[in-house]
């Protein structure tokens, strides 16, 4: 029944599993699905890191390559993403080890979006992320066109 509930009513299944675990009834718990859900939660945290980096990198690229269109909105987005990324990494410190790989993937997506949003060709932007993670996160860093 528990496996069926997992398929038909995830919310009810989750509450049932939490109650079983709290009661110490591990033998009755749906361990395989619980493990899958925990792994999925970890992947979700990594995706959150990547998504926030895409938004931050996109706005840093726009800031650098469209200086005449800079706005308070872009500035706010950059500042908010930096703050939210810092909190996300504080809440999930083991993700810091993944930052290099995640930046590479996120930058590729940011590059595609930057070209679409600015009307500039993708080749206008650096092929690889030109900034270190520390620089990206530096509140005093605002890239200028070189």
N, C-alpha and C positions, 0 to 999 in steps of 0.2 A: 504493500500500500504506500509506503514512504516513497519508493521510486516513482510510482504513478503520480503521487502528489507533487513531486518535483517537476514532472512534465505538465501537470494540469493547473496547479495553483502554487506558483513559486513563493509567494508571500506566506501562505499557510505553511508550506514546507520549511521555509527559513525559520519561522517562529517555532515550529515543532522541533526542529533540530537544535535551536538555541535552548529550548526547555530541556531536551534530552541531555545536552552537554552540561548544562548547569546542574542537573540532577545526578550527574556522574554515570548516566546510562549509556556508556560508549558502545556497548554491544548492540543497542537498539538504534544507534545513530547511523545515518546514511553517509559513512565515512568517505566513500569514493566521490560522491557529489559535493560533500563539504570541501574536500581537498581541491576539486575542480574550481569551486567558487572562490576559494582563497587564492589560488593561482590567478584566476581571472581578475581579482581585486588588485593583485600586484601589477598585472598588465595594464589595468586601468590607470594606476598611478603613473606608470611610465608614459602612457599616452597623454595624460594630463601635462606632464613635463614637456613632451614634444609639442603639443598644441599651443601651450603658452610661449614656447620658444619660437614657433612659427609666427605668431602674432607679433612678438617683440622684434624678431629679425626683419619681418616685413616692414614694420614701421621705421626701424633704423635704416633700412635700405631706402625707403621713400624719403626719409629725412635727409639722407645724404644726396640722393640723386634728383630730388625735386625741391631744392631749397626755397624756391619762390612760392611753393604751395604749403610750406610748413604752417601748422595750425596748432592752436591750443588743444584741439582734440587729439592730434598725433602725439603731442607732448604728454598729455594725460595718459594715453594708451601705453606709451613707453614706460612712464613712471609706475603705472598700476601693474603692468606685467612684470616689471622688475620686483616690485614688492610681493606680488603673488607668487612668483617663482621662488623668491627667498623663503617665504613661508612654506611653500610646498616642499622644498628641500630640507627645511628645518623639521618638518613633519615626517619626512621620508629620507633620512640622511644616507641610506645605502644607495639611493639614486645618484648621488654625486659621482659614483664610479662609472655611471653610464652616460654622463653629460657629453663626453667627446663624441660617442657614437650617435647620440640623440641630436646633437647640434648638426652633425653632417646630414642626417635625414631631414631635420627641420629646415635647414638652410635651403635644401633643394626645393621644398614646398614653398618656402618664403620667396624664393627666386621666381618661381612660376607665377605666384600671386602678384609679386611686385611688377613683373612685366605686364600682366593683365590690367592691374590697377593704374599703372602710370602711362601705359601706351608705349613704353620704351621696349626695345628688343631685349630678349634675355641676355644676349651677348654683351649688352651694356654693363651688366653687373658682373662682379667677380664670380668665376666659376665655383670657387670654394669660399666658405665663410672667411672673411678677412679679419675677423675679430676673435680674440680669445674669450672664453666664457667669463673670466674675471672682468674683462673690458666691457663686454655686453651688459654685465650686471652693475657696472660702476655708475652710480647716480650722476657723476660729473661728466660722463662720456656722452657726447652728442656729435656723431660723425659729420664731417664736412666733405664736400666734393674735393677730390684731389686732382 
